[in-house]
């Protein structure tokens, strides 16, 4: 029996020009390159220029993805933009992207799941495509986290960066063979609001009428992260009858090198299968997975037919995994 799958046609990314190194940060707060690298694996991150907003990053990544897919913007009938740093409280930043791309039909909306945003957005777009509500989707993760950081808090300001990544998905009929079908094979999402205080922003339109700053209990986040992401990945393996050995690539959310290494070890995923960009990008929240995907595509690692596991965990807590055959 044939099945409709959401197949990846192309991928693109954008990073702001300005690079902020650990040594640069050491001039702002009491920290050092050794301290940051040892605890996080981060060496540098990109920061949006003055006047450069989330939609600017998202549009650039979207255009790169459309070019890579070799499809016209006006063939897109769904845009799902994952972000926690929108241009405005409303309207959705996705409609600005839609306008800038010259698209006047279809649906465009934002999705907010913090660092899990891209996984949630991929799953949402997949549901639209599989059920016939759309035919071709643009899924974007874009963030300007530099705008919500407390630059006096050395525990958080060293972790995050700005950037955007995007993929183009298309509904295609596949034979229905989990071992050969291209596209999204399975998705597993979770949320647990009991952990809100461990990672949140202390502001908002309804509560403080301010943007607020990011607050995090780092040790608590680390403690939960490995167990949560391995749970959804194992669920993906179980549903598809695959194992860590079957994976060609593991593309995790780029939050912390120690979390990535611990998760891969617990799951039995070989280190050489892990795509790592946290050292160059820092934690770019919803943008981190598509940025890592694009890096691995550009350098030739990810190829057509490869089995790729995406996973992320973010504030809320939210977490999830998507298994896709390229």
ChimeraX attribute file (.defattr): number of C-alpha atoms within 10 A of each C-alpha:
attribute: neighborCount
match mode: 1-to-1
recipient: residues
	/A:1	6
	/A:2	11
	/A:3	14
	/A:4	20
	/A:5	26
	/A:6	30
	/A:7	25
	/A:8	23
	/A:9	19
	/A:10	23
	/A:11	29
	/A:12	28
	/A:13	29
	/A:14	25
	/A:15	23
	/A:16	18
	/A:17	11
	/A:18	12
	/A:19	17
	/A:20	17
	/A:21	16
	/A:22	21
	/A:23	15
	/A:24	14
	/A:25	19
	/A:26	15
	/A:27	10
	/A:28	12
	/A:29	15
	/A:30	11
	/A:31	17
	/A:32	15
	/A:33	18
	/A:34	13
	/A:35	12
	/A:36	21
	/A:37	16
	/A:38	12
	/A:39	11
	/A:40	20
	/A:41	23
	/A:42	28
	/A:43	21
	/A:44	25
	/A:45	25
	/A:46	22
	/A:47	22
	/A:48	23
	/A:49	12
	/A:50	6
	/A:51	7
	/A:52	13
	/A:53	20
	/A:54	26
	/A:55	27
	/A:56	22
	/A:57	25
	/A:58	32
	/A:59	25
	/A:60	21
	/A:61	29
	/A:62	31
	/A:63	21
	/A:64	21
	/A:65	26
	/A:66	22
	/A:67	16
	/A:68	15
	/A:69	17
	/A:70	12
	/A:71	15
	/A:72	12
	/A:73	16
	/A:74	13
	/A:75	14
	/A:76	25
	/A:77	19
	/A:78	26
	/A:79	25
	/A:80	27
	/A:81	31
	/A:82	34
	/A:83	33
	/A:84	23
	/A:85	23
	/A:86	21
	/A:87	19
	/A:88	11
	/A:89	11
	/A:90	9
	/A:91	12
	/A:92	19
	/A:93	27
	/A:94	28
	/A:95	21
	/A:96	18
	/A:97	25
	/A:98	26
	/A:99	12
	/A:100	14
	/A:101	17
	/A:102	11
	/A:103	19
	/A:104	12
	/A:105	12
	/A:106	16
	/A:107	17
	/A:108	22
	/A:109	17
	/A:110	22
	/A:111	21
	/A:112	18
	/A:113	24
	/A:114	28
	/A:115	32
	/A:116	32
	/A:117	33
	/A:118	35
	/A:119	28
	/A:120	29
	/A:121	25
	/A:122	25
	/A:123	22
	/A:124	15
	/A:125	24
	/A:126	29
	/A:127	15
	/A:128	17
	/A:129	23
	/A:130	19
	/A:131	12
	/A:132	11
	/A:133	15
	/A:134	20
	/A:135	19
	/A:136	26
	/A:137	28
	/A:138	27
	/A:139	29
	/A:140	36
	/A:141	38
	/A:142	37
	/A:143	33
	/A:144	30
	/A:145	24
	/A:146	20
	/A:147	18
	/A:148	19
	/A:149	21
	/A:150	15
	/A:151	16
	/A:152	11
	/A:153	14
	/A:154	17
	/A:155	17
	/A:156	17
	/A:157	20
	/A:158	27
	/A:159	25
	/A:160	25
	/A:161	30
	/A:162	31
	/A:163	34
	/A:164	33
	/A:165	33
	/A:166	34
	/A:167	27
	/A:168	27
	/A:169	27
	/A:170	23
	/A:171	23
	/A:172	18
	/A:173	15
	/A:174	18
	/A:175	13
	/A:176	15
	/A:177	12
	/A:178	17
	/A:179	14
	/A:180	13
	/A:181	21
	/A:182	24
	/A:183	25
	/A:184	25
	/A:185	22
	/A:186	19
	/A:187	24
	/A:188	20
	/A:189	18
	/A:190	17
	/A:191	17
	/A:192	11
	/A:193	10
	/A:194	9
	/A:195	16
	/A:196	14
	/A:197	15
	/A:198	16
	/A:199	19
	/A:200	19
	/A:201	17
	/A:202	15
	/A:203	15
	/A:204	13
	/A:205	10
	/A:206	7
	/A:207	9
	/A:208	10
	/A:209	9
	/A:210	11
	/A:211	16
	/A:212	17
	/A:213	20
	/A:214	19
	/A:215	19
	/A:216	17
	/A:217	13
	/A:218	12
	/A:219	10
	/A:220	12
	/A:221	18
	/A:222	14
	/A:223	11
	/A:224	14
	/A:225	20
	/A:226	20
	/A:227	13
	/A:228	19
	/A:229	26
	/A:230	19
	/A:231	16
	/A:232	21
	/A:233	24
	/A:234	17
	/A:235	15
	/A:236	22
	/A:237	17
	/A:238	11
	/A:239	14
	/A:240	14
	/A:241	11
	/A:242	16
	/A:243	15
	/A:244	18
	/A:245	11
	/A:246	14
	/A:247	19
	/A:248	20
	/A:249	24
	/A:250	24
	/A:251	25
	/A:252	27
	/A:253	33
	/A:254	32
	/A:255	27
	/A:256	20
	/A:257	21
	/A:258	15
	/A:259	21
	/A:260	23
	/A:261	16
	/A:262	15
	/A:263	20
	/A:264	21
	/A:265	12
	/A:266	11
	/A:267	17
	/A:268	12
	/A:269	20
	/A:270	16
	/A:271	14
	/A:272	10
	/A:273	17
	/A:274	17
	/A:275	21
	/A:276	25
	/A:277	24
	/A:278	28
	/A:279	18
	/A:280	17
	/A:281	28
	/A:282	26
	/A:283	28
	/A:284	30
	/A:285	34
	/A:286	37
	/A:287	36
	/A:288	33
	/A:289	31
	/A:290	30
	/A:291	30
	/A:292	22
	/A:293	27
	/A:294	23
	/A:295	19
	/A:296	18
	/A:297	16
	/A:298	13
	/A:299	8
	/A:300	9
	/A:301	14
	/A:302	19
	/A:303	15
	/A:304	10
	/A:305	15
	/A:306	17
	/A:307	23
	/A:308	21
	/A:309	24
	/A:310	21
	/A:311	27
	/A:312	30
	/A:313	31
	/A:314	22
	/A:315	25
	/A:316	21
	/A:317	25
	/A:318	23
	/A:319	27
	/A:320	27
	/A:321	30
	/A:322	24
	/A:323	23
	/A:324	23
	/A:325	23
	/A:326	18
